[in-house]
């Protein structure tokens, strides 16, 4: 599941759920469904929105923002993603969101949020070899 910002913006709630499954974040499905997160909302999601949706882990929020940014920057919907969209919405279903030329995605805002989270990551973690790092237990990756 991938696509241009126009493709993501027209995703239904079910399509967003399929995307969450694809990126192995099934645990978020109940909160996203309860709050009716569709592609238009997902394409403009912020770190604060993710907190409100119950995504407490900062790295998970960062991962979602990065994956949204990646999908927004990618090529138009490929045929496989289009087939999934049609299957989930039902053929001939007119309930899909139409996006006009006036609609936009604030990709710069998402990039700023990701940069801010990256800066916090660097500030929160001591450099390897520093005295503070020697006190920290080794992480298993």
Phi, psi and omega in degrees: 000119178201179176157175179288171177302323178297321179294312180297320182299335181263004177297142174279174175300322180294324179293320177298320178297320177297321177296317178299320177296318182298323182266016175060042176237046180302330182299341180272351184307311182302316181292319180292320180291317180300327182262009174054048179285117175250183183296324179298314178294315182300322182292343180242015186294145179243168177301319180295321177300317181296321176299314179298331178278002177090012178274092187280326184287121183299321181290327175294318177299317179298318180299315179298313180300319179295318181291324175297314180301317180298314179296324179293329183271352186277176182293167177304163180310131174275173186295326180295316179294321178297320178298318178297316181300313181295318179298316182289322183276332185093133181299138178078002180288122182269007184284356182292146180288128173269132181251130181263171178298337180285342179285152179212166176240130181275071182297324179299321178297317178296318179298319178297319179295318179295318178298320179296317178294321177299317180297318178295322177301313181295323181288328183281337184252126176291150178293145177298137180089349178281158179303323180294325180292329180294333180280342184274141173291151180292142179267140172268124181259000000 
